Amino acid sequence: MPSAVAGKAPLFDALGDPNRLRIVTRLCEGGPCSTTDVSAVVPVSRQAATKHLLLLETVGLVSSQRHGRERIWRLRPEPLAEASDYLTALSQRWDRAIDRLRAYVEDS
């Protein structure tokens, strides 16, 4: 799992920013949308929203396609599913550790 941690760090780092998390939530709930639509849900300039979107694209959470003068952004759910799987596995490890500790304390 240590190498899995390193692989997930950029994803969790990207999701750690409230504005990027708002963007991901918007794309999850509302589907593909333009940069203009995205900038309406974050309290930053359109240029700053674009920087957030580009970072999300770098870590693989979103993809974009040019449509006329606008860029349409889409969520890529695979990285979120991988993060969920990682967190589930981590939670299970902690549950097993707590169970071992509980058994140790009860047997002592």
Secondary structure, DSSP 4 states (H G I P E B T S, - for coil): -HHHHHHHHHHHHHHTSHHHHHHHHHHHHH-SEEHHHHHTTSSS-HHHHHHHHHHHHHTTSEEEEEETTEEEEEE-HHHHHHHHHHHHHHHHHHHHHHHHHHHHHHH-
